[in-house]
Amino acid sequence: MTADPPVNEGQVIKVTIDTAGPAGIGLAHVEDYVLYVHGASAGQTCKVKIKKIHRTYADAEVVG
């Protein structure tokens, strides 16, 4: 991925968790960018806060 990520650190967005990953981490997507959402489960729609941006993914946490 060469383009800038479609999210910013500290941003709060609404997402739907697509699948469950390891250790209770849900996976969501914004455009084709992956969000690892700590404490989320598959099928859940929630507001998340972007905690850390990486080149191909971001870490996020549920805030509502």
C-alpha positions in Angstrom: 0.0 0.0 0.0 1.6 3.3 -1.1 -1.3 5.7 -0.5 -1.9 7.3 2.9 -4.2 5.4 5.2 -7.9 6.4 5.0 -8.0 7.0 8.8 -6.0 9.2 11.3 -4.9 8.5 14.8 -7.5 9.7 17.3 -10.3 9.6 14.8 -13.6 8.0 15.9 -15.5 6.2 13.2 -18.4 3.7 13.0 -17.5 0.2 11.6 -18.9 -3.3 11.3 -16.6 -6.1 12.4 -16.2 -8.5 9.5 -14.4 -11.4 11.1 -12.9 -12.4 14.4 -9.1 -12.6 14.6 -6.9 -14.1 17.3 -7.2 -13.2 21.0 -10.5 -11.4 20.8 -9.5 -8.9 18.1 -12.1 -8.1 15.5 -11.2 -7.2 11.9 -12.9 -4.4 10.1 -12.1 -2.5 6.9 -12.2 1.1 5.8 -11.9 1.1 2.0 -9.3 -1.7 1.7 -7.4 -0.8 4.9 -7.6 -3.2 7.8 -8.5 -2.2 11.3 -7.7 -4.5 14.3 -10.4 -3.7 16.8 -9.5 -4.9 20.3 -12.5 -6.3 22.2 -14.8 -6.6 19.3 -16.6 -9.6 17.8 -17.7 -10.6 14.3 -21.0 -8.9 13.2 -20.8 -6.1 15.8 -21.3 -2.5 14.6 -19.6 0.0 16.9 -17.8 3.2 17.1 -14.0 2.8 17.3 -11.1 5.1 18.1 -8.0 4.8 16.0 -5.1 4.3 18.4 -2.1 3.6 16.1 -1.5 3.8 12.4 0.7 1.3 10.6 1.6 1.0 6.9 -1.0 -1.7 6.1 -3.3 -1.6 9.1 -4.4 0.3 12.2 -5.1 -0.6 15.8 -8.4 0.6 17.2 -10.5 0.2 20.3 -14.3 0.2 20.9 -15.6 3.5 22.3 -19.3 3.0 21.9 
